[in-house]
Amino acid sequence: MSYFQTIYAAELPHRAVVVYMYLRDRSNWEGACWPSIGTIARDLRLSRSTVQRALNDLYRAGFLEKQNRHRPNGSLTSNLFTVK
């Protein structure tokens, strides 16, 4: 069985598959990673809006969890992504 067989079998847009593979490649052994949307877009040569749509596709399909991260003063910083 291929490592990515479940993502290939899911009926997701190509953008979501590419972003999933990017996040999986950059995640630690627990599946956690925290690249910014701008970093993902730049590295994959996609627009920020395309990356955001891909992330939403992955959330809805259950391949990704997102946790907001906050600074000590309470303001929002980066997101913690956990790929499944």
Buried (B, 14 or more C-beta within 10 A) or exposed (E): EEEEEEBEEBEBEEBBBBBBBBBBEBBEEEBBBBBEBEBBBEEBEBEEEBBBBBBEBBBEBEBBBEEEEEEEEEEEEBBEBBBE
